[in-house]
Amino acid sequence: SALFFLIIWRLCSVFIVQTFHVPDEYWQSVEVAHKLTFNYGYLTWEWTAKIRSYIYPFLISILYHILRLLHIDHVTLLIYLPRIFQALLSAYSDYRFYIWSKSKWSLFSLSINWYWYYCSSRTLINSFETSLTTIALSIFPWRNRENNFFFLWIIGFLFTIRPTSAIIWLPLCIYHFCTRSKDMFLLIKNYLLIGITCLSISILIDSLCYEKFVITSWEFFKINVMNNISESYGIENPFWYFLSGFPVILGMEYFTFFQSILRIFQHWRQLHQETILLITIFWTIFVYSCLAHKEFRFILPLLPMVIYINNSRQYEIKRISEFKRKFFVGLFILSNLIPGLYFSLIHQRGSLNALQFIRNDLSSEKNDILFLTPCHATPLYSHLHKNISLRFLKCEPNLDNKIGYIEEAQQFFANPQLWIDENYGEKIDLPTYIVVYDNFQESLKSFLTKFQEIYRTFDCHFPQPKYGNYLIVYKKNHPG
């Protein structure tokens, strides 16, 4: 019954969550899978540089191939079927968390957590990683459990899909070796055997998809780590995860977490699982804090660990009066319900609305679309499913170390009219549609006189730099 209700709960999120979160939700998953299946689309620089594993998009492409073979590859199914797949995986991982924690309150805390609900059905590699991490933790051979190696298959594939997952699992694997030192030969044999097998399967899939022999985890290390490319996507202060990341993701759990830390310090011998998990959390946060680029979703796999640790304080909740307990539960629900509804239904929904409108407005005649927005601010072919010409502002990093290199998006935002003059002069055919945020209307006023506004949709109340409150769709005026 728990699994059934979790499936219903996560499937509901597929249709409740109607907003855009981050570009990787589309550009590292469904856009790649769409190109794999239908042989048209666009791949970002990460794929041309071969630093991403095809395993996750390959799984989604299997769903797309089934739809294609059955001739039911309608855009609605292309959008929702991968999200249903991710929602089912998240539901099963929640169930495994319940088996592991043996706590209804912990399951309730994880299920109602607004950020996990917001991400659990998204086609984000971080959501996939969180689900697999939770499943692996539920079967991990703690000191009082029978030794097994099935969890290694999960983390082996996790590492090939997302190399940074090794950061989380390093202290846990060291713990595994320390507690099973009598079986050292068996441990080394299984680690090597499973690791080599997972790496071989990964190399096979990636080499087939890239049409060239490649080890993506090594390419990822060379470009993302040695060249520090991630800095081009934003830099935060070293304490960002403690001051912003954790408070936003955990909500009220953030305050009880520090109380749980104190309890673990006092009773670390009795709470050995919680102690190891706490070491894992602090180690992961320390490593991620040393990296310049930081995002909320990077620490999402730590959420089940924090909630498990907070489970050690359950007895304190049972000791308080019924009124205080009801007040606490009500406040806990409200603190997740309000941000959950706002971010799932309101914040950053404009890009998906705009794509839906254009998809319905597209005629059979030749069309092309120009996106004058920050790069990857919308999904593209996976939500249009039409092989039409699309152009958007690119933001590839300076991989070739060119002197004076300025990415296309920066050139446009520095001087929009100059960019328009250089790219759309008198002799250049104008695009059929233009998508632009409202705060750039004035700077493009003369160019937009050749178009008419046909759709305006709300995007967000507090836009990031270079974004706006509204996203606007313009269509080219007909001659005469």
C-alpha positions in Angstrom: 0.0 0.0 0.0 2.9 2.4 0.7 4.4 1.8 -2.7 1.0 2.3 -4.4 0.4 5.7 -2.7 3.9 6.8 -3.5 3.4 6.0 -7.2 0.2 8.0 -7.2 1.9 10.9 -5.3 4.8 11.0 -7.7 2.7 10.6 -10.9 0.6 13.6 -9.7 3.8 15.6 -9.7 4.2 15.0 -13.4 1.1 17.1 -14.1 1.3 19.5 -11.1 4.9 20.6 -11.8 4.4 22.9 -14.9 7.5 25.1 -14.7 11.0 25.3 -16.0 13.9 24.7 -13.5 17.3 24.6 -15.2 18.4 23.9 -18.8 19.9 20.5 -18.0 16.4 19.2 -17.4 16.1 19.2 -21.2 19.4 19.7 -22.8 21.2 16.8 -21.0 18.3 14.4 -21.4 15.2 14.7 -23.6 16.8 16.9 -26.3 19.7 14.4 -26.6 17.2 11.5 -26.7 15.2 13.2 -29.3 18.2 13.6 -31.6 19.2 10.0 -31.0 15.7 8.7 -32.0 14.5 11.1 -34.7 17.9 12.1 -36.2 17.4 15.8 -35.9 17.8 18.3 -33.1 20.6 20.2 -31.4 23.4 19.0 -29.0 25.1 21.5 -26.7 28.9 21.8 -26.4 29.1 19.1 -23.7 28.1 16.5 -26.2 30.4 17.7 -29.0 33.2 17.7 -26.4 32.1 14.2 -25.4 32.1 14.9 -21.6 28.5 13.5 -21.0 27.5 9.9 -20.8 24.7 8.8 -23.1 23.3 6.3 -20.6 20.4 8.4 -19.2 19.4 9.9 -22.7 19.8 6.4 -24.1 17.2 5.1 -21.6 14.8 7.8 -22.6 15.4 7.2 -26.3 14.2 3.6 -25.8 10.8 5.1 -24.8 10.9 7.4 -27.8 11.8 4.5 -30.2 8.8 2.6 -28.9 6.5 5.5 -29.6 8.0 5.9 -33.0 7.6 2.2 -33.9 3.9 2.4 -32.8 3.5 5.6 -34.8 2.2 7.5 -31.7 5.2 9.8 -31.3 2.9 12.7 -30.5 4.6 15.7 -28.8 2.5 15.3 -25.6 3.7 11.7 -25.1 7.3 12.8 -25.9 7.0 15.4 -23.1 5.3 13.4 -20.5 6.5 9.8 -20.9 10.1 10.4 -19.8 8.7 12.3 -16.8 6.4 9.4 -15.9 9.5 7.1 -16.1 11.4 9.3 -13.7 8.4 9.7 -11.4 8.0 5.9 -11.1 11.7 5.6 -10.3 11.4 8.3 -7.7 8.4 6.5 -6.1 10.3 3.3 -5.9 13.3 5.0 -4.3 11.0 6.6 -1.8 9.6 3.1 -1.0 13.2 1.8 -0.5 13.9 4.7 1.8 10.8 3.6 3.9 12.2 0.1 4.0 15.6 1.4 5.1 14.4 4.0 7.7 11.5 1.9 9.0 9.9 5.2 9.9 6.5 6.6 8.6 7.5 10.1 9.7 10.7 10.0 7.8 8.9 8.8 4.7 6.3 11.6 5.2 9.2 14.1 5.5 10.8 12.9 2.3 7.6 12.7 0.4 6.3 16.2 1.3 9.7 17.9 0.9 8.9 20.6 -1.6 12.2 20.6 -3.5 12.2 16.8 -4.0 8.6 17.0 -5.2 9.6 19.8 -7.5 12.4 17.7 -9.0 11.3 14.1 -8.6 9.5 13.9 -11.9 11.9 16.1 -13.9 14.2 14.6 -16.4 17.2 15.9 -14.5 20.3 13.7 -14.1 20.3 14.9 -10.4 16.8 13.4 -9.9 18.0 10.2 -11.5 21.1 10.2 -9.3 19.1 10.9 -6.1 16.7 8.0 -6.8 19.6 5.6 -7.4 21.5 6.8 -4.4 18.5 6.3 -2.2 18.0 2.7 -3.5 21.7 1.9 -3.0 21.6 3.3 0.5 18.6 1.0 1.3 20.6 -2.1 0.5 24.0 -0.9 1.7 25.7 -3.5 3.9 26.0 -1.6 7.2 27.8 -3.2 10.1 24.8 -5.1 11.4 23.8 -6.4 7.9 24.8 -9.3 5.8 27.5 -8.4 3.3 26.2 -7.9 -0.3 27.6 -6.3 -3.4 24.4 -5.4 -5.3 24.7 -1.7 -4.3 28.0 -1.6 -6.1 26.2 -2.2 -9.5 24.2 0.9 -8.8 27.0 3.2 -7.8 29.2 1.7 -10.6 26.7 3.0 -13.2 26.2 6.2 -11.2 29.9 6.9 -11.5 29.9 6.3 -15.3 26.7 8.5 -15.7 27.8 11.3 -13.3 31.4 11.1 -12.1 30.8 13.5 -9.3 28.7 10.8 -7.5 32.1 9.3 -6.5 32.4 12.2 -4.0 29.3 11.0 -2.0 30.3 7.3 -2.1 33.9 7.6 -1.3 33.5 7.7 2.6 30.8 5.0 2.4 33.0 2.6 0.4 35.9 3.2 2.8 33.5 2.3 5.6 32.5 -0.8 3.7 36.2 -1.9 3.5 36.8 -1.1 7.2 33.9 -3.1 8.4 34.6 -6.1 6.2 38.3 -6.3 6.5 38.2 -10.1 7.0 36.8 -10.4 3.4 39.4 -8.1 1.9 40.2 -10.4 -1.1 36.5 -10.8 -1.9 35.9 -7.0 -1.6 38.7 -6.1 -4.0 37.6 -8.8 -6.4 34.0 -7.6 -6.5 34.9 -3.9 -6.6 37.2 -4.5 -9.6 34.9 -6.9 -11.4 31.8 -4.7 -11.0 33.7 -1.5 -11.7 35.3 -2.8 -14.9 31.9 -4.3 -16.1 30.0 -1.0 -15.5 32.8 1.0 -17.2 32.9 -1.4 -20.2 29.1 -1.1 -20.7 29.3 2.7 -20.4 32.2 2.8 -22.9 30.2 0.6 -25.3 27.0 2.7 -25.1 28.9 6.0 -25.4 31.1 4.8 -28.2 28.1 3.6 -30.2 26.2 6.9 -29.6 29.2 9.1 -30.3 30.3 6.9 -33.2 33.8 7.0 -31.8 35.7 5.3 -28.9 35.4 7.5 -25.9 35.6 7.3 -22.1 33.3 10.1 -21.0 34.3 10.2 -17.4 37.9 10.9 -18.4 36.9 13.6 -20.8 34.7 15.1 -18.1 37.7 15.2 -15.7 40.0 16.8 -18.3 37.6 19.6 -19.3 35.4 20.3 -16.3 37.9 19.7 -13.5 41.4 20.4 -15.0 40.2 23.4 -17.0 37.6 24.6 -14.4 35.0 25.3 -17.1 32.1 25.2 -14.7 33.2 28.7 -13.4 31.8 30.2 -16.5 28.3 29.3 -15.3 28.5 31.3 -12.1 30.6 31.6 -9.0 29.2 31.5 -5.4 31.0 32.0 -2.0 32.4 29.0 -0.2 29.7 29.0 2.4 26.8 29.1 -0.1 25.7 25.5 0.6 25.4 26.1 4.3 23.8 29.6 4.0 21.6 29.1 1.0 21.7 25.6 -0.5 20.7 23.5 2.6 18.2 26.0 4.1 16.2 26.1 0.8 16.2 22.4 0.2 15.6 21.3 3.8 13.2 23.9 5.0 12.3 23.2 8.7 14.5 20.1 8.5 17.5 22.5 8.4 17.0 23.5 12.1 16.3 20.0 13.4 19.4 18.8 11.5 21.7 20.8 13.7 20.0 19.4 16.8 20.5 15.9 15.3 24.2 16.6 14.8 24.6 17.4 18.5 22.8 14.2 19.4 25.1 12.1 17.1 28.2 13.7 18.7 26.9 12.6 22.1 25.9 9.1 21.1 28.0 8.3 18.1 28.7 4.7 19.2 25.0 3.8 19.3 24.2 5.8 16.2 26.9 4.4 13.9 24.8 4.6 10.7 23.9 8.2 11.4 27.6 9.0 12.2 28.8 7.6 8.8 26.0 9.4 7.0 27.0 12.7 8.8 30.6 12.2 7.8 29.4 11.6 4.2 27.3 14.8 4.2 30.0 17.0 5.6 32.6 15.6 3.3 30.4 16.1 0.2 29.5 19.7 1.2 33.2 20.4 1.8 34.2 19.2 -1.6 31.4 20.9 -3.4 32.1 24.1 -1.5 35.6 24.1 -2.9 34.2 24.3 -6.4 33.3 27.7 -7.6 30.0 26.8 -9.4 27.2 25.8 -7.0 23.6 24.8 -7.5 20.8 23.6 -5.3 20.3 20.4 -7.3 23.9 19.3 -6.8 23.2 18.4 -3.1 19.8 16.8 -3.7 21.2 13.3 -3.2 22.1 14.3 0.4 18.4 15.0 1.2 17.5 11.3 2.1 20.6 11.1 4.4 19.6 14.3 6.3 16.1 13.0 6.8 17.3 9.6 7.9 19.6 11.4 10.5 16.7 13.5 11.7 14.8 10.3 12.3 17.1 9.7 15.4 15.2 12.6 17.1 11.7 11.1 16.6 11.4 10.3 20.3 11.5 14.0 21.1 8.5 14.7 18.9 6.5 12.0 20.7 7.3 13.5 24.1 5.8 16.9 23.4 2.1 17.7 24.0 -0.5 16.8 21.4 -1.3 20.5 20.7 2.4 21.3 20.1 2.8 18.2 17.9 -0.2 19.1 15.7 1.1 22.7 15.5 4.6 21.5 14.5 3.1 19.1 11.8 0.9 21.8 10.5 3.7 24.3 10.2 5.9 21.6 8.6 3.3 20.9 6.0 2.7 24.6 5.3 6.4 25.4 5.0 6.6 22.8 2.2 3.2 23.4 0.6 3.6 27.1 -0.1 7.0 27.0 -1.9 6.0 23.7 -3.6 2.9 25.2 -5.2 4.6 28.5 -6.1 7.6 27.0 -7.8 5.6 24.1 -9.4 2.8 26.2 -10.8 4.0 29.9 -11.1 7.7 30.5 -11.1 9.4 30.2 -14.5 6.5 28.7 -16.5 6.8 31.2 -19.3 9.2 29.2 -21.4 7.0 26.1 -21.5 3.9 28.2 -22.2 5.7 30.0 -25.1 6.8 26.7 -26.7 3.3 25.2 -26.4 1.8 28.3 -28.1 4.4 28.2 -31.0 3.8 24.5 -31.4 0.1 25.1 -31.9 0.6 28.1 -34.1 3.1 26.5 -36.5 1.7 26.1 -40.0 2.7 23.6 -42.6 4.6 26.3 -44.5 8.3 26.9 -43.8 8.9 28.4 -40.4 12.0 29.4 -38.4 12.3 30.7 -34.8 14.8 33.1 -33.3 15.2 32.9 -29.5 16.7 36.2 -28.2 17.0 34.9 -24.6 19.8 33.6 -22.4 21.0 30.4 -24.0 19.0 27.2 -23.3 16.2 29.2 -21.6 13.6 26.9 -23.2 13.5 23.4 -24.4 13.4 23.1 -28.2 12.9 20.0 -30.4 11.7 17.7 -27.7 8.7 20.1 -27.1 8.1 21.1 -30.8 8.8 17.8 -32.5 9.1 19.5 -35.9 12.3 19.6 -38.0 12.3 23.4 -38.5 15.1 25.9 -38.4 15.8 27.2 -34.9 18.4 29.8 -33.8 19.3 30.8 -30.2 22.1 32.7 -28.6 25.0 30.3 -27.9 27.2 30.3 -24.8 29.9 27.8 -25.4 32.9 28.2 -23.1 36.3 29.2 -24.5 37.6 25.6 -25.0 40.2 26.6 -27.6 41.6 29.4 -25.4 41.0 32.1 -28.1 42.3 35.6 -27.2 39.5 38.1 -26.6 36.8 35.4 -26.9 33.2 36.6 -26.1 30.4 34.1 -26.3 27.4 35.0 -28.6 25.0 35.5 -25.7 27.3 38.1 -24.1 27.7 39.9 -27.4 24.0 40.2 -27.8 23.3 41.4 -24.2 26.2 43.9 -24.4 24.6 45.6 -27.5 21.4 44.0 -28.8 20.9 46.4 -31.7 24.5 45.9 -32.9 24.1 42.1 -32.9 20.8 42.5 -34.8 22.5 44.7 -37.4 25.4 42.2 -37.9 23.2 39.1 -38.1 19.9 40.4 -39.7 20.8 43.1 -42.2 18.7 44.2 -45.1 19.5 41.2 -47.3 18.9 38.5 -44.6 15.6 36.7 -44.4 13.8 37.5 -41.2 12.7 34.7 -38.9 9.0 33.7 -38.7 8.9 34.0 -34.9 11.0 35.8 -32.3 11.0 34.9 -28.6 12.2 37.6 -26.3 11.8 38.7 -22.6 9.9 42.0 -22.0 12.9 43.8 -20.6 14.6 43.8 -24.0 11.6 45.2 -26.0 12.9 48.8 -25.8 16.4 48.0 -27.0 15.0 46.0 -30.0 12.2 48.5 -30.8 13.3 49.3 -34.4 13.8 45.7 -35.3 10.5 44.5 -33.8 8.5 46.9 -35.9 8.7 44.3 -38.6 6.9 41.9 -36.3 3.7 41.8 -34.4 3.2 40.6 -30.8 1.0 37.5 -30.8 1.5 36.1 -27.4 2.7 37.2 -24.0 3.0 34.9 -21.0 4.0 35.5 -17.4 7.4 33.9 -16.4 8.4 35.0 -12.9 8.1 37.7 -10.3 11.8 37.9 -9.5 13.8 37.4 -12.7 17.5 36.6 -12.9 19.8 39.0 -14.7 19.0 39.1 -18.5 15.6 37.5 -17.9 12.3 39.3 -17.6 8.9 39.1 -15.9 7.2 38.2 -19.2 8.2 36.1 -22.2 6.8 37.5 -25.5 6.3 35.8 -28.9 6.5 38.0 -32.1 5.5 36.9 -35.6 6.7 38.3 -38.8 4.3 40.7 -40.6 2.9 39.5 -43.9 3.9 41.6 -46.9 1.4 44.4 -47.5 
